[in-house]
Amino acid sequence: MDGVIARDAPFLQREGLSALIDALGADSGQVRLVGGIVRDTLIGIDAADIDLATRHHPEDVLHLLGRAGIKAVPTGIAHGTITAVLPSGPVEVTTLRRDVATDGRHAVVAFTDDWREDAARRDFTMNALYADPLSGEVIDYFGGLGDLAAGRVRFIGDPLQRIGEDHLRILRYFRFHARFGDTPDQEALAACTVRANDLMALSRERIATEVLKLVVARHAPRVIALMVERGIFRPVLPEIGDDAARRLAALAEREAAAAVSPDALRRLCSLIPKDPAVLEHVGARLKLSKAERRRMVSSGENIDLRGPEILAYRIGTALAVDRLLLSDRPIEEVVRAAAFHAPTLPLSGGAFVTRGIDKGPDVARLLKQVEEAWIAEGFPQAGRVEQLADAAVDQLRSSRNA
């Protein structure tokens, strides 16, 4: 793999970036591109975020950016991170660091001016790639270029120790393997398997964030199968059983066939037994929002077999698409539900008042009766709805006169 970032790389053309790297002393080697922006650019992926590493201390970064007229926000100054707000979007600038103490969830850091020391605290070799922002030369301290070319996600240093420093690295390993990996690194896989119980020490929000990123990765079904086989989910998501990877693969195929974009929450639902109570329990445990939990519960409920349009009208297009994709219903029904735009019933309660019905419960019942008939007939136009209203009023009067 060529260890150079092309000077015409699209991200380098972002407005304000040149001024930022100049302000931070690119000409004297004080700043480098780092991490995902280097990794992804080397393999031809457009990276959304740009991260810079610098020898300057955070207070000096604030001073340098202020002097250059660049807005700077101390988003994580205690850990060395300043966000530079450019016309083309934010860029994170982080001072080189080394770990002083770790407890599996948090790290105490100290600043350094040693690039290799900063690289050594990063998780995987492919994430510890730096690049000179002027020449594009890639600096690789731990063989990340070779691992990236081979599709190998490899820890920097001893995997057992690195997981002990930050337990989330177990899930990050599998997420990166699902995105970039080919053959799993056996030392990394063994360490993740041995330390799977460490996940219990993490907040459920952090677990949810990683899992939701994992399930939309390119090789997610294959990697989920590997995780189930190795018992990775058992300590924190025991509901993800032996059949989960097959269900995820089936969903991915159905999403592609229906031309529906992959969705992380929908894919998470595919891993969980199709039981509303279980889905609610998992959503609550992962501290998902109320709206996300409602969506999970809905995905496990029954499908209205009268047609996808009726289902979409009842529960909304998005929920209908979820429920149909997670079923074995024909793909054509998914397409119809996705294209459905719910009409509005062309009738109000006032239409019954003008027909001589007193305001109150009778109006509400008649309106509901007409709506049900309108739905059953496939949402006919206003003229037919008026006929349905007349018939409903006649029926009510007949029942009272009987």
N, C-alpha and C positions, 0 to 999 in steps of 0.2 A: 504494500500500500504506500502510495506517495505521501510523504510526510510534509506536505506543504498545502496551505490554504491559498487558493487562487486569489489574486488581487482583485479580480472582478466578481468575487463571490457576492451574491445579491445582498446579504446582510451588511456587508461593508459599505454599501451605498446608502444605508439608512441616514436620514437627515440628522445632523448633530453628532453622529458617532465620531467622525474625524476630529471635530473640535474637542470632544471628550477625551479621546486617547492622547491628543496633543497636550491638553491641560494636565494630564496625569503623568506626563514625561515619557511617552513612548519612545522618543528618540534617544533616551538614556537607559532604556530597559527597565523602567519602573512599573510597567503595566503589561499584562498579557491577557489574551482571551483564554478562557478556561472552561472545561467541562463539556456540557451538552452541545454548545455551539460549535466546538471543535469536532467532537465526535460525529455529530449529525452531518456537518458540512462535508467531512471526509468521505462519508458513504452516500452523499447525494440526497440527504433529507433536509427539507427546509425547517430550520429551527426557529421557534417563535421567540425564545428568550435569549438575550445576550448577557453573559456574565463575564466580568472582568476581575482579575486578581491583581493586587498592587502591593508594593513594599511600603507605601505610605500608610501611616497610622490614620485611623478614622477622622480625627480632628484635622489632620493635614489635608485629607481628601475634601472635607467640607470647605476648608480655606481655599484650596486650589480651584475647586469648582465655582465657588463664589466669585473669586477673582476673574474667572473666565466667563462669568455671566450665565452659568448653567445652574438651574435650580437643583438643589440637593436636599433630600429628605432623609433624616437619620432613622431609617426603618428598623435597623437592628444594630445600633451602634455598639452595644455592649459586646456583641459577637463580631464586630468589625464591618458591618454591612451598611453602606450608604446607597440610596437609590438616586441615580441621576435621572432627572425628568427631561427627556429630549423631545423635540417636536415629533419624532417618529415613534415615541413610546419610551417606557422606563428601561433603564439598564442598571443592574445591580453591580456595585463595586465593593469588593470585600478585601480587607487587609489579610495578608498571609498569616496563617495561624498554625499553632500546634496544640494538641490536647494536653491539658494538665491533669484532669481527672474526668472519669466517665463512670456512669452507674447503670448503663444499659438503656437509659431514656434521655439523659441530658449530658452535656459535656461542658466542662470548664475549660476555657481556652486562654492562651497567651499569644500575643502577636510576635511575629518573627519576620526576618527579612530573607529567610532561606526558602527558595522555591521548592526544593526537594522535601523539606520538612512539611511544607504545606501539602504537597502531593501525597505524602505518606499517610496523612490523616483521612484521605478520601477513601471511599469504599472499594471501588473496582478499578482495575487498571485502565479500562476504556473511559472512565470518568476523570482520570487524572492526566489528561492531555492538555497541554498549554500551547498557545501559538503566539508568536510575535505579531502584533496587529499591523505592523508596517511591512515586514518581509513575508509574512505568512508562514515562516518556518515553524514546524511543530516540534515541541520539546516533550520527550517521552522518557520518564524516569523508570518505569516499571514494566515495559513491554506491552503497553496498551495498544500500540499500532498493530502488532502481530496478533493480539487477541481479538481486536476489532475485525481484522481481515479474516480471521479464522472463525468468527462467530462464537467466540468463547468468552463467557462472563467469568472473570477470575478476581478473587479478592486480592487486595494488596496486603501482603503479609499472611499471618496465620488466620485462616477463616474462623476458627473457634474463638480466638482472641478478639477478632474484629466484630463478631456477633455479640460477644460479651460487652463490648463497648457501646453498642447500639443494637438492641434486639430487632428493631425494624428492618435491619439489613437482611433478615431472613426473607421477608416479603419482597424487599427490593431486589434481592438476588433473582427470585422467580419472575418478577415483573420485567427485569432487564433481560433475563433469559428468554421470556416470551416475546420480547420485542426484537432482540438482536441475536439471540443464541441459536446454535445449531446442536452440537453435542454438549451436554452438560459437563461442567468441570467437576470431576469426581470428588476432589477434596472439598470443594465448596458444597456440593450436594450432601456429602456425608456430614459436614459440620451443621448444615441447616437441619438435617434430620435429627441429629443428636440434641440440638438445642431448641427444637420446636416448642417445648414447654415455656421457653423464655418469652414467647409471644403473650403469655398471660399477664406479664408485667406492664404491657403497653396499654395506653388508652384505646378504647374501642373506636374513637374518632380517627386515630392514626391508622388503625387496622383497616377501617372502612375506606379511607382515602387510597391506600395502597391496593386493596382488592379491586376497587372500582377502576383504577388505572390498569390493573393487570388484565381484567376480563375483556378489554377491548384491544389488547395487544395482538399482533399478527398471529402468533402461535399459541394463543391462550388455551384452546382445547387440549393440545398436547401437553402443555405445562401444567394445567389443572389436573390432568390424569396423573402426572408425575407427583404432584403435591399430595393427591389423595393416596397414592400408593405409598408414599413416604410418611404419611400421617401428619403432615404439616398443619392441616386445618383442625385436627382433632381437639387441640386444647382450647380453641377460641370459636370455631365454627363447625362443631361436630355434625351439623345438619347436612354439610356438603359430603355426600356419600359416593359410593363406587360408581354410580350411574351419572354423576354430575357432568363429567367431561363429554359424554355422549350427548347429553341434552344441550350443552353449550354448543357443540359442533353442529347439531341439528338446527339450533336457533340461528347460528351464523350463516348457514346455508339458506335458510328461509329469508333472513334479512337481505341477503344478496339477490335472491330470486325475486323478491318483491321490490327491489331497489329502495330499501329503507335503510337509512344510516344506522350503523351499530350504535347501541345505546348501553352505557355502563350499568345503569340500574336494572334495565330489562335483562341484561346478561347475568347480573347477580341473581335475579329471580330464577333464571333457568337452572341455577346450581342448587336451589332449595326445593324440597318436596312441595308439590302443588297443593298446599293446604293453607288457607288464609290465616289460621291461627299460628302456624309455624312461621309463615312469612312475616306476620306482625311481630312475633317474638324476636326474630332475627333483626328486623329493622330497628326495634327498640334497643336491642343489645348494642347495635352498632351506632346508636345515638343519631340515627338519620332524622331528617326533619319530618314533621307531621305529614306534609304533602308527599314526601318520598315513601313514608310508611303506608299511606293510603294507597299509593300506586302499587306498592308491593302486594298488599292485601288484594287489591282488585285483580292483579295478574293471576291469582289463584282461584278466582271465582268462576262460576259457570258462564258459558257462552249462550247468548240468545240465538237459537237456531233458526229464527224467522228471517235472518239475513244480516249481513254486516252493517248495512245502513241503519237498521233498527238498533243494533248494538251500539253503533257510534252515536246515535241520537240519545240513547239512554244514558251512556256513561262518558261520552266525549270521544272524539276521534283518537286522541293519543292513547287513552286507556284501552280503547277497542283494538287498536293496532297491536298493543302489547299482548292483549289476551289472545288474539288470533295468531300472532307469531309464535306464541308459546304453546299453541295447540297443534293438532294435526289437520286443521281445516285447510281447504284448498288455498293456494297462494292467491288465486284470483279474488278471494274474499278479503284478504289483507289489502290488496290493491284498491278494491272498492271502498273499504273503510277509510283508507288513507286519503282517498280523493273526495270523501263525503264532506259536504258543508251543510251543517244542520239548518233546516229551514225553521221559520217561526210559525207557529199555528196562527192562521189568519182569522182569529176569532178571539173575542174577549168576553168577560162575564157580562158586560153591558148588552151583548147580543141576546142574552136570555132574559134580561130585565125588559127589553123592548118586546119580548115575546110573552110578557105577562107573568114572568116568574119573579117572586119576591126575592130581594137581596138576602143572602144568607147561605146556609149549607146546601140548599138545592142547587144554587148557581154553581158552587164549587164542584158538586158531584156531576152535574151535567157537563161542565167544561172538561172534567177529567174523562167522562164517558166519550165525548166527541173526540178528544185528543187520542184516546186509545183506538178508536175506529179509524181516525185519520192516519195513525201510524200503521195500523194493520193493512190499510189500502195503499200504502206506499207514498204518503204525503201528497195527496191530490190538491188541486188548486182551490181557490176561495169558493167558487161556485158549488163544488161538491161538499165543501165544509158547511156551507149554509144548509144544504139538504140534510146533512148529518145532524145539524143542530135542530132543524124542524122535526126530524124523526125522534130525536131524544126527548124533545118537549112533548110530542104526541104520546110517546111511551109513558112518560111520567104522569100525564093527565089520565091516560087510560088505566094505569095501575091504581090511581086514586079513586077513579069512578067505578072500579070493579066491585 
